[in-house]
Structure formats: C-alpha cells, structure tokens
Amino acid sequence: MDSKGVTEQPTSFERPETGVDPAEPRGALVRTSTPSTTHSTPPHISAGGTALPPQARTGETPSTPGTTAPSGPSKEPSDIAGNGPEHSQPSVAAEPDTHRPRPVPEAIPPQPGAEPPQTSAERRTGQGLPPGRPTPMRRDGDRLRFVGAATRRIARGIDLDEIVMGLCRATVPTFSDAILVYLRDPLPVGDERPTGPVVLRLRRTDRIPEERDTEGGFMAAQQQPEPTELSELSSLTAELCEVRPGGALAEVLRGVRPVFADAPAARAALPELLGEDGESIIPDGQRAILAPLRGRRRVIGAAVFLRRPDRLAFEPDDLLVAAQLATHSALGIDKAVLYGREAYIADELQRTMLPETLPRPTGVRLASRYLPAAETARVGGDWYDAIPLPGSRVALVVGDVMGHSMTSAAIMGQLRTTAQTLAGLDLPPQEVLHHLDEQAQRLGTDRMATCLYAVYDPVSHRITIANAGHPPPVLLHLGGRAEVLRVPAGAPIGVGGVDFEAVELDAPAGATLLLYTDGLVESRLRDVWTGIEQLREKLAATAQLTGPDHPPPLEALCDEVLDMLGPGDRDDDIALLAARFDGIAPSDVAYWFLEPEDAAPGRARRLARRALARWGLEELTDSVELLVSEVVTNAVRYASRPVTLRLLRTDVLRCEVGDDVPQLPRLRQARATDEGGRGLYLVNRLARRWGATRLSTGKVVWFELNRS
C-alpha cells in the first residue's frame, strides 16, 4: 500500500504527551499532515497487535478488521447532518512543517484499505469520517482527560472572575463553540439565607472568534463564517433574569442535573433565562446544554453550552462532562466568594485598627505606610498612631504584636486602644508602657509585643522616648546626617516585672524622626542591625538629593525607604511613621503665670492685648479678651495654685489656660435666672475649636481662633 495515502489518527491507547493541556484550544486539537514515508496505526488495532472492532454508534454496523465500513447515511441525527465534532483528541500542537507522525509499532503492518487523508475542514466539522470510525471527543478516555485538564484550570482561579474565565477558556472551543455563565446577584456567602427573589445576572460569555481556525491557525472570515446567532451573545440575551418560584427555570435549577435544550423542561426554561430574543441563539437538536451551578448549599447560577448548527450535536455522555464542569465551577465560585468575604473582613479590620487619617498637630508634619506580609493575610499585629496632646504636643506610637494571625490583629487593636486612653491622661512615656505591659498580661500569658512611645513638644523642641524591646528610631537631620538614636531597649510588653526608662533628646527644626517595625529591617536574608544600618544609609542618600538646606519631601521619603526592600524581605508586616519637626519659634509663644485671685482675669486681658499687638493681630483683640476672661475666671474660682496662660501663634491663634483642678468643665444651657454658666457657651459660639484635657497635675482648657 502506498504510504502517502495514510493519515495519522489518534488511537484509544495513546496518551497525550507531557505538558499538554487538553483544555487549551491549541493543545486540544490534532495537527495532521500528509506523511511521506511512515505509516500510522489503524484506529482499531490494539497495542498488542490484536484486531479490535471499532466503536459503533446506535444504528451502525461495526466494520471488521481490514475492511472499510460503508459510508452511507445513518439514522442518527448527527450522521444525517453529516457533521463531526469540531475538536479532536488532545495532542501536542506542533508546527505543520516539523510535525512527524508516530512510528508504527513493530510487527504491526500497515492496514490495507486505509482511508485517504482528510482535509482541514473535514477534521473540524467531522465530515468525511466513516460511520465506524470513533470521532474526536467521543471516547471515554478523551472525556476523562478533558475533564481532568478543565477542572485543573478552573481550580487555578482564586477570585470569582478568574474561576469564571477558567470555565470559559477550558470549555471554548474544546467542548463547545460558545458558553453563557449566569450567577446569582448578589451571590450568597456561606450560611447566609438570601432574602427576596432569586435573580440571575449574565456574568460572562465566550465564543470562538470569527476569524479563528479551530485547529490553532487563522482563516479568513469568508472561509469560516460565524453564524449570526453566536456572534452577538451579549446583545441577544437578557442581562438579568428573575427566577419565578414554581416556574420552568426554577424546576430545572432545583433538579441540578444538566439537560439538553430540546428536553421538555429546558424548552420552557431557556426562554425564561435568555429572554425573548435569546431563543434565536439556541441551535436545533441536541446542540445546547443547560447546566445548573450548585454550590455547597444552594444553586448559585447556570451555564449554557452551545454548539453551532454545522457542528456535531452533543451526546448523552456529554451531559456528564457538563455536570463535572458545573460542579467544579460552582464549588470554586463558593470558595472565591468566601475568600472575598475574608479579604473584605481583613481590610475592614485593618482600616478600623489603624488610623484612617493622621492628625495635623501644630509644629509637626506626619506621613505613614503600612504593608501586610502577604495578600492572603492583609492585616497583622503591627500598628502606628499619632495622638495630639495638650500644649500642642503629639504622641508618636509604633508597635508590633508577635504573630501574623487575626488573633494578633485583635490584640493589636486592644493595645492601641489602651495606648490612646493612656495618652489622653497625659502620662509620661514610661508610665504608658508600664500600663500597656499590665494590659498585655491581663490578655494572656503569651501576649507579647514591642512598642516605642515618643512625645514631641514643638515649643521646647524636645522629644521624650521610651522603648519596650522595639528597634530604635532613626533621626534624619536637616544637613543630611542620619543618626540611630540611643534609646534603652527595655523588655517587650507582656513580660512583666520590668521597669521602662525614658530619655529626653533634642528635636531640631527640619529634622525627621522615623519610627518603624522590624519587618522593615529584618528578614531571612539579613539581621536586624544590618537592616538598621542599611536604613540609615538609605535616609542619608535620599537627603543628599535635595541638598543640605532642604529636607526631602515626607511622602517621597517614605516611598524611598520602602524601596530598600528586596524580593526576600517581605517576611513580616511593616508599619512606618515619619514625623517632620517644624516646631514653634520662641517669638510665636507667650507664656505667663497668674495667681488665683480676683484680679487675675483683668491681668490676663491686658497681657493678651499686648501679645496680639506685638504680633499684629489687633483685629482679634476683642474676641480674645472676652474668651480669655471667661476661661481664666472659671480657673481661678477653684484653683489653689498659680494658673498658666499661654498664647501660640501658628496658622491659628491658640490660647491655653491650665489649673490644678482635675474636673473638666461641661457645656450646658444656662437658665434665665442663673448668674453663671455662660462662659463656655460664649467660647463654643466664638471659637473655631475648643476643648479640655485632663492632666496628671490638673487640666488644660484651650480654644483656637482663625487669624483672618
């Protein structure tokens, strides 16, 4: 027999070569060339050389070995149409010029009477195949390999869109020519019981492109026309579908099993799903499958698989394939929805436990960054905070709870709340750490954290720092010199039975203080002190870019610091807080002591008037005199020690009155017969802002006025 007339055909015992994904469009198609010298194995010859009868369909007569089955018409609908399946058994997609057919096993001579080679169009449509020849994607082995590859592709997705896209890409064009995926809107999460009617929304459609050749090449549009009914799926189908209780669609979805479009149940359900114009895209015969998507607890959607009229119809075994695809997709969607909810909870937890915005205290500018250790754990035990204090001071806090779980995040939230409460009492930094240590011991024996607490005073240009086992801060001076501050390390919070020590250092104007967690400087590739030295060098190099007289922009400085992280340096969460010290010049501060006597309010008015005249703020004299008189009068009425009066000129005019009485004043509505109680009412009406803060030695009442 002439070898040139033999075409390679896949056999049932052959396995796809390594690395081939049957769900891939190119990997799922056989590339056939006309070999010149080699023969292929006939499809009905087994690996051992024993002749087996070819697979036959209902109504066909199996052919005997060595003979060719008659090619006359069959009573099966698919044979009447003369169309074969579009895709063949998965194989390796090789270039046509380099493809070589597999060698014939030894001792198996070429079968005489083999069929002539098929054309590309015949292989795509299934035309020209003898009735006894097993058609592509009709063997059980083909289906198993396809389902395995398709489910692996679907399982790769993490979020909802990836899973739906994986279903579409795995199905088209290997299993169907087009697909429509409907999902519930909104998708139920976990054990939630949805309320209201069940609504399905068209989530995604996919089809074979018009110019695409199903064997991996590309054909002109006139050679492979695209049917109109599959070319505009989105425009012909309804985007939303409300499932009527007791309706045909509800019954099909409740049944869970995929059904052919020509089944009585689906014939009534598809118009309800696709809409009035959607019926036009459903081909005649068994060329459409409606498959419900059922998750772990309920039906969450439906998928419609379509084949074009010129293709071979689906077979009953294809319902099993559709069921497997629908099941794996629905379970993946369930997992994606749960994962999305967990990510949402983590994001909300992070936004709640970390400052949403940083305050804008007088004399200091702030910037911060937070990076989780990984996208799958978006919140951890690292935190930072900036808390305004009386006297225009600000508390800077950064801490790190051991661990990366949600438990660590919850402990972090409790410690941060405790630190805010202690800061409101205006306790010294070492006392704040002592109370945090006690709180951590009350939370559990293994609740440990590191923390650094600093208080900056813009008037005195000093900063007081206490440390509890945290990496030391770095101070970047205006000239470009970066300095690692010498702060006693102390023991971590939660150890118990240790004292914390605070140090007071200079904080010159223009300097930048950087507080950070150990995730920035420590990783598997470097120890903490090596990382601190690299951080210091990075800050110094960044400062050189702007010159000795101009500090680098604060936001850009934070970005430059994070750029020092390498690929292996993201082992831990990272919290970063940067503070630029601007301070308040001594010429913008006026400070006095007033004896608690009846003449104190009059003296306070005179001192305030002189200070405003010196600053050129005479237009505020009347308001300031009135408010200062009211606040000082309330202070001297109950104070036993001298009362302090301080005026600060910044972007606003701030007045602070301090006394030794811890009770805070409250705003109340005075009655017509009351002789007092109207002082705070005037302050509330005339001042831009006002407040009262309790100190360890008493309290401070303050108010602010706009300068213009």
Salt bridges, closest charged atoms under 4 A:
GLU8 OE1 - HIS99 NE2 3.25
GLU8 OE2 - ARG102 NH1 2.74
GLU14 OE1 - ARG102 NH1 3.26
ASP21 OD2 - ARG156 NH2 3.46
GLU24 OE2 - ARG153 NH1 3.01
GLU60 OE2 - ARG57 NH2 2.71
GLU76 OE1 - ARG57 NE 2.69
GLU76 OE2 - ARG138 NH2 3.93
ASP79 OD1 - ARG57 NH2 2.48
GLU86 OE1 - HIS87 NE2 3.31
GLU86 OE1 - ARG311 NE 3.38
GLU115 OE1 - ARG133 NH2 2.44
ASP142 OD2 - ARG139 NH1 3.54
ASP142 OD1 - ARG145 NH2 2.94
ASP161 OD1 - ARG203 NH2 2.75
ASP177 OD2 - ARG308 NE 3.68
ASP185 OD2 - ARG201 NE 2.83
ASP191 OD1 - ARG297 NE 2.59
GLU192 OE2 - ARG341 NH1 3.15
ASP206 OD2 - ARG169 NE 3.95
ASP213 OD1 - ARG124 NH1 3.50
GLU215 OE2 - ARG123 NE 2.93
GLU226 OE2 - ARG207 NH1 3.67
GLU226 OE1 - ARG308 NH1 2.93
GLU239 OE2 - ARG201 NH1 2.91
GLU251 OE2 - ARG254 NH1 2.76
GLU272 OE1 - ARG244 NH2 3.52
ASP310 OD1 - ARG308 NE 4.00
ASP310 OD2 - ARG311 NH1 3.21
GLU315 OE2 - ARG138 NH2 1.79
GLU315 OE1 - ARG143 NH2 3.05
ASP317 OD2 - ARG143 NH1 3.87
ASP318 OD1 - ARG143 NE 3.16
ASP334 OD2 - ARG296 NH1 3.84
ASP347 OD2 - ARG378 NH1 3.12
GLU348 OE2 - ARG351 NH2 2.23
GLU375 OE1 - ARG378 NE 3.90
ASP385 OD2 - ARG416 NE 2.88
ASP426 OD1 - ARG393 NH2 2.70
GLU438 OE2 - HIS434 NE2 3.15
GLU438 OE1 - HIS435 ND1 3.76
ASP446 OD1 - ARG447 NE 3.83
GLU483 OE1 - HIS477 NE2 2.90
GLU483 OE1 - ARG481 NH1 3.76
GLU504 OE2 - ARG462 NE 3.32
ASP506 OD1 - ARG462 NH1 2.16
GLU533 OE2 - ARG536 NH2 2.64
GLU555 OE1 - ARG369 NH1 2.85
ASP559 OD1 - ARG369 NH2 3.02
GLU560 OE1 - LYS538 NZ 3.62
ASP569 OD2 - ARG526 NH2 3.82
ASP571 OD1 - ARG524 NE 3.20
ASP572 OD1 - HIS404 NE2 2.73
ASP582 OD2 - ARG365 NE 2.93
ASP588 OD1 - ARG649 NH2 2.38
GLU625 OE2 - ARG609 NH1 2.34
GLU656 OE1 - ARG646 NH2 2.94
GLU656 OE2 - ARG654 NE 2.65
ASP659 OD1 - LYS699 NZ 2.89
ASP674 OD2 - ARG668 NH1 3.68
ASP674 OD1 - ARG671 NH2 3.56
GLU704 OE2 - ARG654 NH1 2.87
GLU704 OE1 - ARG688 NH1 2.83
GLU704 OE2 - ARG689 NH2 3.19
